[in-house]
């Protein structure tokens, strides 16, 4: 069975500070043109099971170029042919998602994927328009994240976000989430079962 979507009680900004259309529970859709560069917050994450391997599904809420649109992205584990075990493929979508969302320290010390740790983090990526046929035979267009394009937002993108009052609030919440995660990693006995030993 699939796990329920993990949601944090504290959203990126309070309901009063953000337009209703950008509330995490409201899914407002838009078709962005091919090649659009987007910066978004991860508002939810869950483990999923695909036909061949498990994965992670993330609910994204756009910040740039426009605020408040929802996208969903799936990133999959790879499967070893020898024994059928699953792993994070270096340079794959799941690896890039973790590298983009987590601090360098978190990424270094974690030895397993923690979906809750992704929530509230900012990522950047390019989108493409893809078409598919629905059950009733109509053609639907949606945005997909271009493979290999997930990254940390650039300094220029952070500056653009921080130039507005709402954007500054989003960045403060993101920084607070990162600081909380780092403090948890530094506390005695924290994540012993999840952390790799540092080389001596």
trRosetta pair geometry for C-beta under 8 A, 3 or more apart (Angstrom, degrees):
i j d omega theta_ij theta_ji phi_ij phi_ji
2 46 6.7 54 172 151 101 129
2 47 7.3 -170 -153 91 69 69
2 48 6.0 2 -127 -120 113 61
2 49 6.6 -136 -85 12 81 92
3 6 7.4 9 129 -46 117 91
3 46 5.4 -167 81 -160 91 97
3 47 5.2 56 23 46 122 94
4 46 6.9 -121 121 -114 24 130
5 44 4.6 11 177 178 113 130
5 45 7.5 132 -158 61 72 18
5 46 4.8 -82 -107 -47 52 127
5 59 6.9 34 -155 -16 132 130
6 44 6.4 157 69 -158 55 71
6 45 5.6 -24 52 67 108 69
6 46 6.0 159 -1 -81 81 70
6 115 5.7 133 23 114 142 112
6 116 5.3 -103 158 -90 153 77
6 119 6.4 -119 110 -48 104 139
7 24 7.2 134 -143 133 115 141
7 43 7.6 3 -126 156 84 75
7 44 5.5 -27 -86 -105 75 99
7 119 7.4 157 -138 -139 30 148
8 11 7.1 155 85 -79 94 42
8 116 7.7 114 -71 -160 93 85
8 119 5.1 158 -23 130 113 138
8 120 6.1 -3 17 -46 155 114
10 120 7.9 24 94 -93 90 134
10 173 7.5 -164 141 -150 108 114
11 14 7.2 130 65 -97 102 27
11 15 7.6 75 50 -55 142 67
11 18 8.0 -98 121 21 128 146
11 23 7.8 -25 -160 -153 168 62
11 24 5.3 -146 -126 -16 125 130
11 43 7.4 12 -140 -139 91 100
11 173 8.0 -11 122 -167 43 158
12 18 7.6 73 81 -58 96 151
12 24 7.7 135 8 -61 94 113
12 41 5.3 -15 -71 -170 148 169
12 43 7.4 -74 -22 -99 111 90
12 61 7.7 -144 4 69 142 137
12 120 6.3 162 -85 -135 79 74
12 169 7.7 104 144 122 80 88
12 170 5.1 14 166 -128 119 80
12 173 4.9 149 -158 88 54 153
12 174 7.2 10 -135 -53 97 80
13 17 4.4 -101 162 85 116 123
13 18 4.7 124 84 -41 118 114
13 166 6.5 -26 -82 -156 174 78
13 169 4.7 67 -108 124 117 125
13 170 5.9 -58 -42 -74 111 69
13 173 6.4 -131 -66 -23 59 147
14 17 4.9 86 58 8 81 103
14 18 7.2 168 80 5 40 91
15 18 6.7 -78 -139 50 27 89
15 20 7.9 33 -167 -100 89 62
15 23 6.3 22 -121 -108 88 109
17 166 6.3 156 158 -115 96 83
17 169 5.8 -87 157 118 151 174
18 22 4.8 -101 167 82 112 117
18 23 6.8 146 101 -75 116 56
18 68 7.7 153 175 -88 107 108
18 166 6.4 111 -98 -146 72 119
19 22 5.1 81 64 10 81 101
19 67 7.3 105 32 113 117 124
19 68 6.4 -49 70 -74 108 153
20 23 5.7 -22 -164 -19 46 115
20 26 6.9 74 155 -18 70 162
21 26 6.3 -124 -152 110 33 145
21 28 5.2 31 -174 -47 91 157
21 68 4.8 66 116 159 90 151
22 26 7.5 53 61 64 3 117
22 28 7.6 -61 -83 24 44 133
22 61 6.5 99 -166 -179 81 125
22 67 5.4 -30 -90 150 139 96
22 68 3.1 -96 -90 -103 86 106
23 26 4.6 74 64 7 93 109
24 43 4.4 -175 -135 -171 108 135
24 44 7.2 126 -179 -36 115 101
24 59 7.7 90 -167 118 89 131
24 61 6.4 -88 -109 -53 66 147
26 68 8.0 -5 88 -174 112 102
26 70 7.8 -157 110 -38 54 128
27 70 4.3 -68 -143 34 71 160
28 68 5.7 17 54 138 136 94
28 69 5.4 -94 97 -114 90 56
28 70 6.0 124 49 0 50 93
29 69 6.5 79 -135 -160 21 95
29 70 6.3 -54 -79 57 63 88
30 66 7.1 -10 55 75 166 140
30 69 4.6 -66 20 -123 108 145
31 129 6.4 52 -174 -114 105 110
31 141 5.7 41 -125 112 143 110
31 142 7.2 -118 -107 -124 93 26
31 143 6.2 168 -139 -42 55 95
32 36 4.0 -92 159 38 121 158
32 38 6.8 -138 -34 -63 178 121
32 65 7.9 130 -131 37 125 109
32 69 7.9 145 -46 97 107 160
32 127 5.2 78 76 71 122 141
32 129 7.8 -157 80 -68 55 90
32 143 5.4 38 39 -90 91 144
33 36 5.4 115 63 -44 68 107
33 129 7.0 -48 -152 -35 33 121
34 127 7.4 -128 -129 106 33 68
34 128 5.1 24 -130 -136 82 63
34 129 5.2 -81 -63 8 83 93
35 126 6.0 -27 -147 -166 37 116
35 127 7.6 -50 24 68 10 56
35 128 7.3 49 -42 -93 48 68
36 65 6.7 -98 -169 6 109 122
36 126 6.8 147 75 -153 40 64
36 127 5.2 -13 60 46 93 101
36 143 7.9 -49 50 -130 120 135
37 64 7.7 -11 111 116 82 105
37 65 7.5 90 75 -41 68 100
37 124 6.7 11 179 -178 93 104
37 125 7.6 180 -149 96 59 26
37 126 5.6 -37 -95 -94 62 73
38 62 5.5 -71 -162 -124 115 103
38 64 6.6 167 -153 89 45 65
38 65 6.9 -85 -105 -2 64 71
38 71 7.6 76 127 -3 163 152
38 124 6.7 173 90 -150 47 60
38 125 5.9 -18 60 64 91 71
38 126 7.4 141 14 -109 80 23
38 127 6.0 37 -6 -20 125 111
39 62 7.4 97 77 -158 48 64
39 63 5.0 -53 101 64 93 104
39 64 4.2 35 35 41 104 103
39 122 6.1 10 -180 -175 97 109
39 123 7.4 179 -149 92 58 34
39 124 4.7 -26 -97 -96 73 87
39 153 4.9 45 -124 -103 122 121
39 157 5.1 149 -62 179 144 130
39 161 6.7 -98 105 -63 151 125
40 60 4.0 45 138 179 146 108
40 61 5.9 155 -164 71 94 35
40 62 4.8 -52 -97 -97 97 44
40 63 6.0 168 -106 3 34 82
40 71 6.6 -79 -105 39 169 116
40 122 7.1 165 87 -147 31 65
40 123 6.2 -20 63 63 79 78
40 124 7.7 143 16 -96 66 38
40 125 7.6 -36 19 27 109 100
41 60 7.0 149 73 -155 38 62
41 61 5.1 -19 58 59 92 94
41 63 6.2 81 -22 -41 90 115
41 120 6.7 -22 -172 -151 107 28
41 121 7.2 157 -150 82 65 28
41 122 5.6 -41 -94 -93 64 68
41 170 6.8 -119 -64 -163 136 118
41 174 7.4 -127 -117 -81 107 112
42 45 6.1 17 170 -52 119 108
42 58 5.1 -54 -137 -167 104 123
42 59 7.2 105 -165 70 58 55
42 60 6.1 -39 -100 -99 52 69
42 101 6.1 9 -9 -121 143 131
42 118 5.0 -66 122 147 161 91
42 119 5.6 -122 112 -114 100 35
42 120 6.7 -35 71 21 83 23
42 121 5.2 10 26 55 115 77
42 122 7.8 -152 -2 -81 78 20
42 123 6.5 54 -43 1 100 112
43 59 5.0 -65 69 101 90 102
43 60 6.9 138 12 -125 89 16
43 61 4.8 56 -29 -13 131 114
43 119 6.9 34 -169 -147 17 85
43 120 7.9 74 -105 -70 41 43
44 58 6.9 156 86 -159 55 51
44 59 3.7 25 50 31 101 121
44 119 6.6 22 -103 -111 24 108
45 56 6.1 -5 -169 -176 102 104
45 57 7.0 164 -151 85 51 51
45 58 4.9 -12 -101 -105 84 76
45 59 7.3 -132 -61 18 44 74
45 115 4.0 -166 122 -177 116 97
45 116 7.1 -158 66 -74 117 27
45 118 4.7 80 -50 71 161 123
45 119 5.6 -131 8 -61 107 85
46 56 7.3 159 82 -155 35 60
46 57 5.3 -12 60 57 86 96
46 115 6.2 88 -98 177 15 160
47 54 6.2 -6 -177 -179 99 118
47 55 7.5 152 -161 85 56 36
47 56 6.2 -42 -105 -100 49 63
47 57 8.0 101 -169 16 4 79
47 115 6.0 -127 -47 -37 75 144
48 54 6.7 155 85 -163 48 67
48 55 5.0 -22 65 68 98 85
48 56 6.8 154 16 -107 90 11
48 57 4.8 67 -30 -21 131 107
48 74 6.5 -56 50 -133 151 108
49 54 5.2 -38 -106 -106 62 75
49 55 7.7 161 -95 22 17 73
50 53 5.6 8 57 62 111 54
50 54 6.8 167 17 -108 79 17
50 55 5.5 45 -20 -4 114 117
50 74 7.6 109 -71 170 120 137
50 76 5.9 -24 4 -115 150 120
52 76 7.9 42 76 -172 95 142
52 79 6.3 -112 155 -11 96 143
53 76 5.2 95 85 -179 117 106
53 77 4.8 -139 163 72 123 85
53 78 6.8 -58 -120 -133 170 10
53 79 5.0 -144 -83 -48 118 105
53 86 5.5 136 -152 -115 105 118
54 76 7.5 157 100 -149 33 70
54 77 5.4 26 70 18 75 124
54 86 6.1 19 36 -143 95 174
55 74 5.4 53 127 -179 145 91
55 75 5.7 175 -169 88 104 41
55 76 3.9 -54 -92 -102 120 57
55 77 6.1 -150 -87 -1 57 71
55 94 7.1 -137 -146 -77 79 124
56 74 7.3 160 83 -153 44 52
56 75 5.2 -11 59 60 92 93
56 94 6.3 114 25 -122 115 103
56 97 7.2 -164 81 97 132 156
56 113 6.4 -125 -57 163 134 142
56 115 5.8 -178 -136 -100 112 104
56 118 7.6 103 172 -2 141 162
57 72 6.3 1 -175 -176 101 101
57 73 7.1 164 -153 84 56 41
57 74 5.0 -23 -99 -97 78 76
58 72 7.2 168 84 -153 46 55
58 73 5.3 -11 56 59 93 91
58 75 7.5 18 -2 3 107 105
58 97 7.1 178 -13 -158 146 137
58 118 6.4 -91 -107 134 123 141
59 70 6.6 -26 -171 -156 91 102
59 71 7.9 149 -163 80 46 45
59 72 5.8 -24 -105 -103 59 79
60 70 6.9 136 78 -158 57 50
60 71 4.4 -20 65 65 112 91
60 72 7.0 -177 17 -85 83 26
60 73 6.3 36 -16 -1 123 107
60 123 7.4 -79 -120 56 122 110
61 68 6.5 -17 -174 -129 98 32
61 69 7.3 150 -156 70 53 33
61 70 6.1 -24 -99 -96 65 64
62 65 7.7 -26 172 41 124 45
62 66 6.0 34 119 78 133 65
62 67 6.5 -167 104 -132 82 21
62 68 6.5 -38 64 41 84 23
62 69 4.4 9 21 51 126 85
62 70 7.7 -119 -4 -57 86 20
62 71 6.9 76 -49 -6 94 108
63 67 5.9 12 -140 -108 40 73
63 122 7.1 -32 12 -129 146 112
63 161 5.8 20 147 -116 132 116
63 167 7.0 107 -177 -116 116 88
63 170 6.4 155 -120 149 136 169
64 67 8.0 7 -66 -68 36 64
64 157 6.2 -148 41 -153 158 97
64 160 6.3 65 -98 107 144 128
64 161 6.4 -98 -39 -74 117 90
66 69 6.2 51 94 -10 103 116
67 166 7.4 20 -120 117 157 144
71 127 7.6 -117 -120 -98 152 133
71 143 6.2 -60 -118 85 118 117
71 145 7.5 106 155 -52 138 95
73 93 7.9 -145 164 176 114 128
73 97 7.7 177 112 -100 131 131
73 145 5.2 16 -114 -2 128 132
75 92 7.5 128 -170 134 99 94
75 93 4.1 -149 -129 118 97 106
75 94 4.0 147 146 -77 117 69
75 96 8.0 -149 -129 55 140 84
75 97 5.0 -115 -37 -10 167 145
76 92 7.7 -83 72 162 69 131
76 93 7.1 55 28 59 64 118
76 94 6.5 -119 65 -38 25 119
77 86 4.0 45 134 180 141 114
77 87 6.3 133 -171 56 99 19
77 88 6.3 -69 -124 -78 77 51
77 89 7.8 136 -168 -13 43 84
77 94 6.4 2 -79 -4 49 168
78 86 6.9 149 75 -154 39 65
78 87 5.7 -33 65 67 90 74
78 88 7.3 100 17 -148 92 11
78 89 4.0 76 -19 -49 137 111
78 92 6.4 -165 -41 -55 113 165
79 84 6.1 -17 -173 -151 108 46
79 85 7.3 158 -152 81 62 29
79 86 5.6 -35 -96 -97 65 68
80 83 5.5 12 96 46 121 76
80 84 6.6 -58 71 0 77 9
80 85 5.0 9 29 55 119 78
80 86 7.6 -141 1 -76 81 21
80 87 6.5 55 -42 3 99 115
81 84 7.9 19 -152 -66 16 49
88 92 6.8 -158 -180 55 63 118
88 94 5.1 -122 -135 104 93 119
88 95 5.2 129 162 -72 105 84
88 98 7.3 -4 -157 6 152 144
88 113 6.7 138 -66 -57 126 113
89 92 3.5 72 76 -21 104 134
89 94 7.2 96 37 47 75 103
89 95 6.2 -105 83 -21 52 124
90 95 5.6 124 -132 -120 29 167
91 95 5.9 6 8 76 15 143
91 96 7.1 31 -164 -52 32 97
91 148 7.6 2 173 -117 85 93
92 95 4.9 95 53 11 69 106
92 96 6.9 -136 99 -4 33 92
93 96 5.7 -57 -143 40 29 109
93 97 6.1 35 157 -25 65 106
93 145 7.8 116 -138 95 120 125
93 147 6.7 -78 -71 -138 107 72
93 148 7.7 -85 -80 -59 71 40
93 150 6.5 89 -148 9 68 136
94 97 5.6 -48 -145 32 31 115
94 98 6.6 28 156 -14 62 104
94 113 7.0 -45 179 -100 119 142
95 98 6.1 -59 -153 38 29 107
95 99 6.3 27 153 -17 65 110
96 99 5.6 -55 -143 39 32 112
96 100 6.1 31 158 -20 67 109
96 148 6.9 166 -59 -136 162 37
96 150 4.2 119 129 73 116 107
96 151 7.0 -50 -174 -71 104 51
97 100 5.9 -59 -147 37 26 109
97 101 6.1 8 163 -7 64 116
97 118 7.3 4 152 -128 104 134
97 123 6.9 -16 -142 -116 64 157
97 150 5.4 -22 -77 146 59 159
98 101 6.1 -65 -135 44 26 100
98 102 5.5 -4 179 6 68 120
98 107 5.9 129 143 -118 97 97
98 110 7.7 -130 -168 76 131 139
98 113 6.9 -108 -81 -118 130 88
98 118 7.5 -83 -104 -90 61 107
99 102 7.0 -58 -116 47 15 91
99 107 5.8 64 -108 -126 54 151
99 151 7.9 -34 102 -129 104 48
99 152 7.4 -94 132 -39 76 94
100 121 7.8 131 118 138 73 123
100 123 4.3 67 133 -127 129 98
100 124 7.0 -146 -157 33 128 63
100 125 8.0 5 -136 -57 170 93
100 150 5.1 -108 -19 154 151 91
100 151 5.3 161 -102 174 113 12
100 152 5.0 -170 -142 -62 64 54
101 117 7.9 121 125 120 117 81
101 118 4.9 14 148 -137 159 79
101 121 3.9 95 -161 108 86 150
101 122 7.7 164 -121 62 64 29
101 123 5.5 -37 -72 -65 80 109
102 106 4.0 -125 -176 91 112 120
102 107 4.4 144 95 -58 125 84
102 110 7.2 -85 -150 8 165 139
102 117 6.6 25 -97 137 105 117
102 118 7.5 -62 -56 -95 85 65
102 121 7.0 -44 -65 -116 39 162
102 181 7.9 -124 -141 136 83 157
103 106 4.7 94 52 8 80 102
103 107 6.9 -149 88 -6 40 88
103 178 5.4 105 -49 -158 119 111
103 181 7.2 164 10 89 115 124
103 182 6.5 -6 42 -70 157 108
104 107 5.8 -57 -146 38 29 111
104 108 6.2 30 155 -22 64 109
105 108 5.8 -58 -149 35 29 112
105 109 6.3 5 164 -4 66 112
105 182 6.2 61 78 -118 140 99
105 185 6.7 156 135 94 113 161
106 109 6.5 -70 -142 44 25 95
106 110 5.9 20 168 -22 66 115
106 117 6.7 177 -174 174 138 137
106 178 8.0 -116 -21 -146 136 78
106 181 5.8 2 -88 140 134 128
106 182 7.1 -95 -55 -80 96 69
106 185 6.6 -142 -97 -54 71 150
107 110 6.5 -57 -136 31 21 107
108 196 7.8 -106 151 50 63 117
109 185 6.0 110 76 -154 155 129
109 191 7.4 89 135 104 116 137
109 194 7.9 65 135 117 86 87
109 195 4.7 -18 173 -137 99 95
109 196 6.1 -154 -152 38 47 79
109 198 7.6 -35 -104 -65 94 91
110 113 7.7 84 150 -90 128 27
110 114 6.5 -113 -143 2 135 110
110 117 7.6 -152 -91 61 150 169
110 191 7.7 -59 -103 173 70 145
110 194 6.0 -26 -136 158 67 105
110 195 7.0 -52 -92 -101 32 57
110 196 7.9 11 83 -5 11 92
111 194 5.9 180 40 179 84 50
111 195 6.6 131 -7 -147 102 10
111 196 4.9 124 -65 -52 113 88
112 194 5.7 -97 33 -137 99 86
114 117 4.2 58 98 1 111 116
114 118 7.5 170 98 -19 65 81
114 194 7.0 21 -55 -148 125 147
115 118 5.8 -52 -164 22 44 115
115 119 7.6 52 146 -32 67 94
116 119 5.9 -42 -164 10 44 115
117 181 6.0 92 -144 -123 97 133
118 121 5.7 -89 -169 26 49 124
119 177 7.8 -130 100 -155 67 146
120 173 6.6 -117 -162 140 110 99
120 174 6.2 174 154 -109 85 60
120 177 4.1 170 116 -90 140 168
121 174 6.4 97 -124 -144 39 99
121 177 6.8 -133 -67 103 67 138
121 178 7.5 93 -104 -70 92 92
122 152 7.9 70 99 -155 87 63
122 153 5.4 -26 131 -11 120 127
122 161 7.9 -37 -133 -76 157 174
122 170 7.8 88 -73 149 123 110
122 174 5.5 -10 -16 -123 104 152
123 150 5.9 -11 177 -161 125 93
123 151 7.3 136 -168 70 77 31
123 152 7.2 -75 -127 -106 56 34
123 153 7.2 174 -166 -39 14 82
124 150 7.5 142 80 -154 47 46
124 151 5.3 -35 71 73 95 81
124 152 6.7 26 20 127 103 19
124 153 4.4 123 -38 -89 120 62
124 154 7.0 -21 6 -9 170 72
124 157 6.1 59 -88 111 141 178
125 145 4.7 -13 152 -146 146 110
125 146 6.9 176 172 40 92 79
125 149 4.7 100 -156 110 74 99
125 150 4.7 -16 -90 -94 113 58
125 151 6.9 148 -81 20 59 70
126 145 7.3 110 74 -160 47 62
126 146 4.3 -12 86 21 99 129
126 149 4.1 -91 28 -174 92 159
127 143 4.2 -2 -176 -170 133 115
127 144 6.6 146 -155 72 77 33
127 145 6.0 -56 -100 -100 68 44
127 146 6.5 -165 -113 -22 13 85
128 143 7.0 141 68 -151 33 65
128 144 5.6 -24 61 63 86 87
128 146 5.2 96 -22 -78 106 88
129 141 5.5 0 -173 -172 104 111
129 142 7.5 154 -150 79 59 27
129 143 6.3 -44 -95 -95 55 60
130 141 7.2 159 80 -150 35 62
130 142 6.1 -26 63 66 84 76
130 143 7.7 113 18 -134 81 15
130 144 5.0 24 -1 -4 128 120
131 139 5.3 2 -172 -177 114 108
131 140 6.9 154 -152 79 63 40
131 141 5.3 -33 -94 -94 75 72
132 139 7.3 161 82 -151 24 65
132 140 5.9 -23 64 61 74 89
132 142 7.4 -18 17 17 104 110
133 137 6.4 -19 -172 -145 108 34
133 138 7.3 155 -152 81 64 29
133 139 5.8 -41 -97 -97 63 64
133 140 7.7 138 -118 15 15 79
134 137 7.0 -41 72 28 73 18
134 138 5.1 -3 38 60 115 80
134 139 7.5 -165 1 -91 83 14
134 140 5.5 72 -45 -16 106 117
145 149 6.3 -151 172 61 85 108
145 150 6.4 33 167 -63 138 94
146 149 4.1 55 77 -9 99 138
153 157 4.1 -119 -175 91 102 132
153 158 5.6 127 115 -54 120 79
153 161 7.5 10 167 -12 160 137
154 157 4.6 100 52 5 75 100
154 158 7.1 -136 98 -3 42 85
155 158 5.6 -52 -148 37 34 113
155 159 6.3 37 151 -21 66 104
156 159 5.7 -52 -149 34 31 113
156 160 6.5 32 152 -20 64 105
157 160 5.6 -51 -147 35 33 113
157 161 6.4 34 153 -18 65 104
158 161 5.8 -55 -148 37 32 111
158 162 6.1 24 156 -13 66 113
158 171 6.8 94 -159 -112 87 130
159 162 5.8 -62 -142 45 28 107
159 163 6.5 44 154 -43 63 100
160 163 5.8 -43 -153 9 30 119
160 167 7.5 -111 122 -160 52 162
161 164 7.4 -77 -180 34 36 92
161 167 3.9 -174 171 -165 59 118
161 168 7.9 154 131 -58 73 39
161 170 6.4 -87 173 74 118 124
161 171 6.0 131 116 -54 117 111
162 167 5.4 -133 -75 123 18 109
162 168 5.1 71 -150 -89 65 71
162 171 5.3 -6 -86 -8 92 157
163 167 6.4 16 46 65 52 146
163 168 7.9 -177 26 -50 10 93
164 167 4.2 90 56 9 89 108
164 168 6.8 -152 88 -9 44 84
165 168 5.8 -53 -149 33 29 112
165 169 6.7 30 151 -19 62 104
166 169 5.6 -54 -154 33 34 113
166 170 6.6 35 149 -20 66 103
167 170 5.5 -51 -150 33 35 113
167 171 6.4 33 153 -16 66 104
168 171 5.7 -54 -148 38 33 111
168 172 6.4 36 152 -22 65 103
169 172 5.7 -51 -148 33 33 112
169 173 6.6 31 154 -17 64 104
170 173 5.9 -57 -152 36 31 110
170 174 6.4 31 152 -19 65 107
171 174 5.6 -53 -145 37 33 113
171 175 6.2 35 156 -19 66 105
172 175 5.8 -54 -147 38 30 110
172 176 6.3 32 153 -21 64 106
173 176 5.6 -53 -147 35 31 113
173 177 6.5 34 153 -20 64 103
174 177 5.8 -53 -150 34 32 111
174 178 6.5 30 152 -16 64 106
175 178 5.7 -55 -149 38 32 111
175 179 6.3 33 153 -20 66 107
176 179 5.7 -53 -145 36 32 112
176 180 6.3 35 155 -21 64 105
177 180 5.8 -52 -148 34 30 113
177 181 6.5 30 153 -18 62 106
178 181 5.7 -55 -150 36 32 111
178 182 6.4 30 153 -17 66 106
179 182 5.7 -55 -147 38 32 110
179 183 6.3 34 154 -20 66 105
180 183 5.8 -54 -148 35 30 111
180 184 6.5 31 153 -20 63 105
181 184 5.7 -54 -151 34 32 113
181 185 6.6 31 151 -18 64 105
182 185 5.6 -53 -150 35 35 112
182 186 6.3 26 154 -15 67 110
183 186 5.8 -62 -145 42 32 107
183 187 6.4 44 154 -39 66 99
184 187 5.9 -42 -147 13 31 116
184 190 5.2 162 163 -154 61 141
184 191 7.1 78 138 -24 95 112
185 190 5.6 -167 -130 109 19 136
185 191 6.2 -28 -115 28 64 135
185 195 7.3 124 -148 -89 90 130
186 190 7.0 29 53 32 23 145
187 190 4.3 93 65 -42 85 124
189 192 5.8 -45 -163 -34 56 119
190 195 7.7 70 104 -28 72 135
191 194 4.0 -59 -172 51 97 111
191 195 4.9 95 116 -32 100 101
192 195 6.3 -56 -125 34 24 103
